[in-house]
Amino acid sequence: MNRKPEKHFITASAVIPARRERVYSIIANYKDGHPRILPRQFKELIVEQGGIGAGTVIRFQMSVFGKKQTFRAAITEPEPGRVLVETDLDTNGAVTTFIVDPGTAPADSRVTISTELGVRSGIPGLLEKRLSTMLLRPIYVQELANLARVATGPFAA
């Protein structure tokens, strides 16, 4: 019996002490901004098409448990200035969404990074869920910390 994969979400959020426009422009700029916020697990981000926001296609490597994997993703902006989506083009169809909402203070932003993965059902799926969460959540926490550093620094997006 061939079952449809279950969906699993990994999410991390943080308040970034910078205006939404600045934060979003850093995330959406795959030429200069986004590479500066990537944690060490990401290598060789290459822009294949576009470079800023919707229509961009990127390729990058990620080290997972000591093994390098190459990914390609297409960028869309369902809500330009607020929601940016990276959709995996080659492997598992993972979808990573960046949401930039207003923070509690006028000069703050609340940023959420969320990835939707397809996982198997049963015991193998439980293992996949646990491992993917253990791997990705700390990476997203670091990415958000890097974003806060870049957004409050001298970088002009």
N, C-alpha and C positions, 0 to 999 in steps of 0.2 A: 504494500500500500504506500503510495507516494503522497506524503503530506506537504502542505504548503508551509514554508518556514514561518516561525513565530517572529514577531517584532520585539526587539529589545532596544531600550533607549538608555544612553549614558549622557548625563547632563552635569554641567557645573556653571555656577553663576557668581558674579562679583559686582560690586559697585566700583566704578572707575571714576576717579576724581577729575573728569574732563567732560566737556560738552559733547553731546551726542554726535554732532556733525563731525567733530575732530575724530572721535573714536571710530565712527563708521567709515570715515575716509581712510583711516589706517588699515582697517580690516579689508576694505574693498580694493585697496591698491596692492596688487600682486607683484608689481615691479619693485616698489620701494618700501611700502608700509608693512604688508603682511609678512614678508620674510624676516622682519625685525622682531616679530612677536612669537615666532615659532620656537618651541623648546628643542633641545639638543637631539631628540629622537628623529627630527625631520632633517633631511639632507637634500641638497640640490633641487630647490624649487625652481622649475623652469617654466616660463610663460610661453606656451605654444601659440596662443592666439589672444589678441586683445591685451589686457593687462590691468584694466580698472573696471570692476563690476561686471554686470551682465555681458555675456558673450565671451568672457575670458575662458580659456582652457589651460589648465596647468598640469604639470607632471612633477612628481616629487618622490623621494625615497623616504621610507620610514624604517627605523630599526626596531624590530619586535623580537624580544627574547634572543637577542644576538644575531638575528637574521634580517637582512635587508629585503624589503619588498618595495616594488615600484607601483605607484598609483597614478591614475589620470582622472581628472575631474573637470566637469563643466560648471561654470558659475552662472547662477540666475539671481535675480533680485525681485522676488514676488512683491515686496514692498520697499522700493528704493529708499535708502536713507534709514531704514529700520531693520529689514530682513534680507540676509544674503544666504544663499544655499549653494553648497558644493555637492554635486552628485557624481559618485564614482562611475567611471565609464567602462572599466575593464573587468573588475573582479567580482565583488559581491553586491554591487548596487547600493552600498552604504550612502546615506544622505546625512551630511553635517550642516546644521543650520546655526547661523550667528544672528541673534536678536539683540538690538540695541534699543532699550527703552529709557525714558527719563528716570533719573534717580530721585531721591527725596529732596535734594537741594538742586537749585537751578543749574549749577555747573557740574552736576554729577550725571553719570549714565549707569544703568544697570544692564550688564551684558551677560547673555546666556549662550553657551555653546552646547549643542545637543546633537548626538549622532544616533541615527536609527539604523540598526543592523538586523539582518535576517539571521535567525538562529534555528537550529533543529529543535524538535520537541523532545520531551523525555529527559533522561539523564545526560545525554550528550549536550542537549541545549542548556541545561542548568550549568554544566561545566563551561560552555561557551559564554554564557551570560556573566558568570563570576569572573572568568579570566579577562574578558573584554572590559568589564567595569574596572577591575584592578589595574589594567593597563592604561586605559584611556582617561579615566577621571583625574588621576594625578597629572597627566599631560595637559589636560584642559585647565586645571588649577594653575599650573606653571604658565601656560599661554595667557591666561587672564592677568597674572602678575606681570608678565612681560608687557602686555598691552597697557597696563596702568603705568609702567615705567616709561614706555615710549610716548604715551599720550600726554604725560605731564612733563616730558623733556622738551628739548629744543627742536624736535622733528617737526617740520612744516609739511603737513599732508596736503 
